[in-house]
Amino acid sequence: MLDILYLDDYLAIVNKPAGWLVHRTPLDKGETRFVLQTLRDQIGQHVWPVHRLDKGTSGVLVFTLSAEVARTLGQAFETGEGLRKTYRAIVRGWPVPEGLIDHALKRMPDDMRSEREEVQPAQTRYATLRRGELPIDQGTFPSLRWAEVQLQPLTGRRHQLRRHMKHIAHPIIGDATHGKGPLNRAIAEHLGRQRLWLHAQSLAFNHPVSGQGLQLASPLPCEWGLWDGFAAAQVVDAT
């Protein structure tokens, strides 16, 4: 059963678990857990995804109950207009307290079309919430620096947060594509938990039919507490 955060005649918003695919894909034939199919069976209605969260990402995920509403809301999600999305992530290293990543991103190979621009502008704001160290040897350094950050994507590009954090040399821990595999495995072994440490914490937007302002939030997963014993300093109060 999925945790449904909001449901009406037009929208179904859920708390996506980490490790679940949004829908079936031939790229991951062995997976058996899909949010779309589970939600459809749970509420007894067809649903359409408005946006995507990577398999490893947890948190707020929006579906609609019609293709028309999905198209309308999907355009807003791509441009970021009228949306406020907030994520939490655990990254490698100690980023500066806050900043804006303004770095254009090339479309993924399976998303390229001859009639569209291949490179899209992309912006992400970030704030460092706390810093810490894990007792994992890093060559000449006796420990691994990590930080918890708050991320606010101002545009909706595919894998934007993961690619932007890699761009500033602070990849999200557990990211198999943009991070370092041996380091991710060492951290997972030390913590006893393997996942992409990225969580869609909150989402605010106007209802596509009524115009009512909606604000949905998903609490941090319980495994986030694994980092508490290794926190060294609070940087920004996110409350």
N, C-alpha and C positions, 0 to 999 in steps of 0.2 A: 504493500500500500504506500502510495506517495503522500507526502504532507502537502495538502492543498492550502495555499496562502490566501487565495481569492477566487471566487467563482460567481459568475452571473450569466446572463443570456448571450454574452459576447466574448468573454474572456475566461480563461482558466490559467491561474498562475500557481506554480508549484515550487517546492524546495527540492531541487535536484540533488540526489546523492552523488558523491564522488565515485567514479568508476562506472557510471551508467552512460551509455550512448543516448543521444537525443532520439535517434531513429535508426533503423537498420541500414547497414552499409556493407557493400561487398569488400571494403577495405578491412573489415574486422569480422570475418565470418564466424569466428568462434564465440562471439559475445552473445549472451542470452538475455541481458537486461536492457530494455529500451523504454525511455520515458514516454514517448508518444503512444506506443501500444498499451503500456500499463495505464496511462491516464485515460485513454479511450475506453478501455475495459472498465475502469474504476467509476467513470461518470456515465457510461453508456452512450457516448456521443463521439462523433468524429471531431478531431482537433487538428489544427494547423500550427506549426511552430513559427513564431515571429522572428526569432533570432536563435543563435546556437551558443551552447557552452561546450567546451571541449570535454571529452570523456572524463578526464581527471579533475575537472573543475566542479565544484559544488555551488549551490545557492539558487538565487531567484531566476526562474525561467518562465517565459511568457508564451502561452498558446492562445489561439482564438478558436471560436466555434464556427467560423465561416472563412472561406478563402478570400472573400472581399475585404473583410476586416483585417485579415492577415496582410494583404497587399498594402492597405492604407497604413497600418502601424509599422510594417516592415520598412517602408521608406523613411519614416522618422527614426527608426533604430539605426539605419545605415548612415544617415547624415548627422545624427546626434541632436537634431533640433527638438527642443522641448523636453529633452530627457536629462535625467541626472542619475548616472550609474556609479556606484561605489563598490570597489572590490578591496579585499585584504589579500596580501601575499607575503610569503616568507622568501627573501632573496639572499643571494650570496653577497658578502661584503657589507660595507657600511656606506650607503648613499648619503649625500648631503641632506640636511633637514627637509628641504622641499625644492621642487623644480617643475619645469614644463618641458616635456619631450616633444619637440616639433620635428618629426622625421617621417617623410613620405614613405609609403610601403608599396611594393610591387604586388600586384594580384597573384594569388596562388595559381599554379599551372592549370588546375582544373576549373578555374574561375575566369580565365582569360577569354575575351571575345574580340573579334576584329574591329567591331564598331565602338569599343569602349577604351578609355584610357587604361594603360597597363599599370601606371603608377598613380596612386591616390594620396592626397594629403592626409596626414594622420597626426593627432595631438593627444597627449596624455599628461594629466597633472598627477604629481605624486608627493606624498609627505611621509617622512620616516617617523614611525611611531615609537619604536624601541630598538635597541641594539643588543646583541649578545654574542657569545662565543661557545662553540662546541669543542670538546677536547678531542679533536680529530687532527692528527698531524698533517701539516701542509708543507712538507719539505723543510725549508729553513724556519717555518713558523710552527709553534707548538699547538696551535688551535685554529679553528675555522671561524671566521667572522660571519655573522648573519644579521639580518634586520627584518623587522616586520614593517611593511609599508601599506599605506592607503593609496589606492589607484583610482583615478577618475578619468575614464576615456571620454574625450570630447568628440570623437568620431567613432564609427563602428566598423573598423576594418577587421578582416579575418586574422585571428591570432595576434591582434594588435598589442595586447599587454605583454604577452610572452616575447614578441619580437622587439618591442620598445625597451623592455628591461634588459634584454641581451645587448641592445644597441648602446646602452650606457654602462655596459660591463657589470651589471648586477642581475644575472639571470635568475628566474624563479626556480627555487629548489624543487627537484622532482621533475623538471621539464626534460624529457628524453630527447627532444628535438633541438632545443636551443641551449641546453646546459651540458654538463660533462657527466657521462655515464658512470665512470668509477667513483666520482665524488657523490653523485646521487645515491649510489648503492651503499657507500660508506655511511652516509647520513641515515638512510633507511635502516640499516643494520643497527646503528647506535640508538635510534629512537624506537625501533621496533614497529615502525609504521612506514609503508611506502605509498606515496601519493604525490600528485601535483599540488603544491601548497598555494592554491589559488581558490578564492571563495568570492562569489558574487553576493555581497552582503546586503545591498539595498538598491532599490530602483524607484524612481519617481517620474511620473508622466501623466498626461491628461488622457482620460478615457476616450477612445476613438469615436464613441457614439454619443455619450452624454456630455462629454467635456469636463466631467468631474476630475479633480486632481486626485491621483492615487499615489500612495507611498507604501511600498511593500518592503519588508525586511526579513532576512534570514539570519538566525543566530550563528555565531561561529561554531563549527563542528567541535565535538568534545575533544578530538585529537589535537586541537590547537593548543590545549593545555600542556602537551608534551614539551613545548618550548619554554614554559614558564621558569623551569629550574635553571635555564641557561641564559636568562636575560640579565644583561649587565647594566643597562641604562635606559630610562625613559627619555624620549626625545620630544614627542608631541602628544598632547592629550587629545584623543580622538573623540571624546564624548561630546 
